[in-house]
C-alpha cells in the first residue's frame, strides 16, 4: 500500500492539554506529522489519514523527545483556542 506523509509546524503561546496526555504540555513549537495511505480501487487518487503524531522541538541538544499520537480535529481546536 502506498503512503505519503505531511509535516507541519505549530506554535502554542500558552500551555495546552489534549486527550491522551497525562499533563498539560508547555507552550512552544511542535512538529506535526500526518501519514496517509492510498485508497485502492478508485478511478482517482484518494488518501485516508492513518496517523497524526506531534513532537515538541528540542529545547536543548541531546534532549529526549516523546512523540504523541493526537486527534487532528482536537489539535485544530486547541490551536484555535490558543489564538483567542
C-alpha positions in Angstrom: 0.0 0.0 0.0 1.4 3.4 -0.9 1.6 6.0 1.8 2.5 9.7 2.0 3.5 12.0 4.9 2.9 15.6 5.5 5.0 17.6 8.0 4.0 21.0 9.5 4.9 23.1 12.5 2.5 24.5 15.0 3.2 27.1 17.8 1.3 27.3 21.1 1.6 30.5 23.0 0.1 29.0 26.2 0.2 25.6 27.8 -2.4 23.2 26.4 -4.0 19.8 27.1 -5.1 17.2 24.6 -6.9 13.8 25.2 -4.4 11.1 26.0 -1.8 13.5 27.6 -1.1 12.8 31.2 -0.4 16.5 31.9 -0.6 19.9 30.2 2.0 20.5 27.5 4.2 23.6 27.7 3.9 26.5 25.2 6.3 26.2 22.4 6.9 24.9 18.9 5.8 21.4 17.9 6.3 19.3 14.7 3.2 17.5 13.4 3.5 14.6 11.0 0.4 13.1 9.3 0.6 9.8 7.5 -2.0 8.9 4.8 -2.5 5.7 2.8 -3.7 5.5 -0.8 -7.2 4.1 -1.1 -7.0 1.4 -3.8 -9.6 0.5 -6.4 -10.8 4.0 -7.1 -10.7 5.7 -10.5 -9.0 8.7 -8.9 -6.3 9.1 -6.3 -7.7 9.4 -2.7 -6.0 9.1 0.6 -7.1 8.2 4.1 -5.4 9.6 7.2 -4.0 6.8 9.3 -1.9 8.6 12.0 -1.1 12.1 13.2 1.8 12.5 15.6 3.0 15.6 17.4 6.6 16.0 18.7 7.9 19.0 20.7 11.0 20.8 19.4 14.1 20.1 21.4 14.9 22.9 23.8 18.5 21.7 24.3 20.8 19.5 22.3 20.5 15.8 23.1 17.1 16.1 24.8 14.8 13.1 24.7 11.6 13.8 22.9 8.3 11.9 23.1 6.1 11.7 20.0 2.4 11.7 20.9 -0.5 10.5 18.8 -3.1 13.2 18.5 -6.6 13.7 17.0 -6.2 16.2 14.2 -9.6 17.9 14.9 -8.8 18.2 18.6 -5.4 19.7 17.7 -7.1 22.3 15.4 -9.5 23.2 18.2 -6.6 23.6 20.7 -4.7 25.8 18.3 -7.8 28.0 17.6 -8.4 28.3 21.4 -4.7 29.3 21.8 -5.1 32.2 19.3 -8.1 33.7 21.1 
